[in-house]
Amino acid sequence: MFILIGSDQAWKTKQIYLNNNSYGIATDITFEKTSRLITCSYENGDIFIMTLKNDGNIQVIKQLENSLNIPTFCLASISAPSPLLIAGYINGEIKIHKLTDSYDFVTSLGDHLRMITSLVTYNNYIISSGEDSYVNIFRIDDNLKIQLVSCHEIPNRIPVGLTIIPVSEKMINIVVTCYDYNCLVYLDNIQL
């Protein structure tokens, strides 16, 4: 892991963490701003929760082990209603953990039939895409109960990336990139 330091045309990198173990290749990384935690996933399914120390190096705080070695490919974090880590797996599962002292497991969502390809958060919503051609939107309430709000199929396409364009407090547009497709897919006026 490297950190990029600098400004204007004077940029340099500094190695801040070296994985000397057999976890495989790092697959994704995210930062949750209220807890100030960095999380990094690996192809063996393990997730490391880390903090950046004052000396510029990484300190591993917790390792979330995946005993089944199911690869984790996507990570996202959310601040509201509380700091949470969202992880997407090759089997279509999404797991959610608290990003607090105990790092407790919250729940597992099985709303995709194939690999999770992208995860994005917006306010208290999780937006996921998968190889099953769907974009799903979930709402997290104050009690950490999660509800599927809507599903959007992109027929004959595999969505691999997405971003949110807010329209209003309760409406968004989603722009989706798809595998082997040279156009963007635009999902508009989605009610939250």
Secondary structure by P-SEA (a helix, b strand, c coil): cbbbbbcccbbbbbbcccccccccccccccccccccbbbbbccccbbbbbbbccccbbbbcccccccccccccbbbbbccccbbbbbbccccbbbbbbccccccccccccccccccccccccccbbbbbccccbbbbbbbcccccccccccccccccccccbbbbbcccccbbbbbbbccccbbbbbccccc
